Amino acid sequence: MKATITAISAIAAALVSFAAVAQQGSAPQEQQRFEEVKQRVESRIQERIADLQSRLSCVQNSQDPEALRACFPQRAGSGEGRGGRYQGGPKPQ
């Protein structure tokens, strides 16, 4: 009986050690994947910030409704400007 408990304990210890080694092997890969995703997200945010700063400058420098509309080029195929509702007229009620 004592030998069986010792054997089961040894097997359990081996399984725990194996699981720990397997988990450590995947951790660097998960960390690398996280860093890659994080870098892509940061890059996309920087692109959006640059686009917004460019649009802000355009809006600040616009002198008339046509110049303001030019700050928000149309999306391909949608027929809608990217700037929201502004069409040079009064706001809808």
C-alpha positions as CSV (number, residue, x, y, z in Angstrom):
1,M,0.0,0.0,0.0
2,K,2.8,2.4,0.9
3,A,4.6,1.6,-2.4
4,T,1.4,2.4,-4.3
5,I,1.0,5.8,-2.6
6,T,4.7,6.5,-3.3
7,A,4.3,5.5,-7.0
8,I,1.2,7.7,-7.4
9,S,2.9,10.6,-5.7
10,A,5.9,10.2,-8.1
11,I,3.6,10.1,-11.1
12,A,1.7,13.1,-9.9
13,A,5.0,15.0,-9.3
14,A,6.2,14.1,-12.8
15,L,2.9,15.3,-14.4
16,V,3.1,18.6,-12.5
17,S,6.7,19.0,-13.6
18,F,5.8,18.2,-17.2
19,A,2.9,20.6,-17.2
20,A,5.1,23.4,-15.8
21,V,7.8,22.8,-18.5
22,A,5.2,22.7,-21.2
23,Q,3.6,25.9,-20.0
24,Q,7.0,27.7,-19.8
25,G,7.7,26.7,-23.4
26,S,4.6,28.4,-24.6
27,A,5.0,31.5,-22.5
28,P,7.7,33.1,-24.6
29,Q,5.6,32.5,-27.8
30,E,2.6,34.1,-26.1
31,Q,4.6,37.0,-25.0
32,Q,6.1,37.5,-28.5
33,R,2.6,37.3,-30.0
34,F,1.4,39.8,-27.5
35,E,4.2,42.2,-28.3
36,E,3.5,41.9,-32.1
37,V,-0.2,42.7,-31.5
38,K,0.6,45.5,-29.2
39,Q,3.0,47.0,-31.8
40,R,0.4,46.8,-34.5
41,V,-2.2,48.4,-32.3
42,E,0.1,51.2,-31.3
43,S,1.1,51.8,-35.0
44,R,-2.6,52.0,-36.0
45,I,-3.3,54.5,-33.2
46,Q,-0.4,56.6,-34.3
47,E,-1.7,56.6,-37.9
48,R,-5.1,57.6,-36.7
49,I,-3.6,60.4,-34.6
50,A,-1.7,61.7,-37.6
51,D,-4.8,61.6,-39.8
52,L,-6.8,63.5,-37.1
53,Q,-4.1,66.1,-36.8
54,S,-4.1,66.6,-40.5
55,R,-7.9,66.9,-40.7
56,L,-7.8,69.3,-37.7
57,S,-5.4,71.5,-39.6
58,C,-7.5,71.3,-42.7
59,V,-10.6,72.3,-40.8
60,Q,-8.9,75.2,-39.0
61,N,-7.6,76.5,-42.3
62,S,-10.9,76.2,-44.2
63,Q,-12.5,79.5,-45.2
64,D,-15.8,78.2,-46.7
65,P,-18.1,75.2,-46.7
66,E,-16.5,73.7,-49.8
67,A,-13.0,73.9,-48.2
68,L,-14.4,72.3,-45.1
69,R,-16.0,69.4,-47.1
70,A,-12.6,68.9,-48.8
71,C,-11.2,68.0,-45.3
72,F,-13.4,64.9,-45.4
73,P,-12.9,63.0,-48.6
74,Q,-15.6,60.5,-49.6
75,R,-15.2,56.8,-48.9
76,A,-15.0,54.7,-52.1
77,G,-18.4,53.5,-53.1
78,S,-20.4,54.8,-50.1
79,G,-21.2,58.3,-51.3
80,E,-20.8,59.6,-47.8
81,G,-18.1,61.9,-46.4
82,R,-16.0,60.8,-43.5
83,G,-16.7,64.0,-41.5
84,G,-20.2,63.3,-40.4
85,R,-23.3,65.3,-41.1
86,Y,-21.8,68.6,-42.3
87,Q,-22.9,69.4,-45.8
88,G,-22.7,73.2,-45.7
89,G,-26.3,73.7,-44.7
90,P,-28.3,73.9,-41.5
91,K,-28.3,71.0,-39.1
92,P,-31.3,68.7,-39.4
93,Q,-33.9,69.0,-36.6
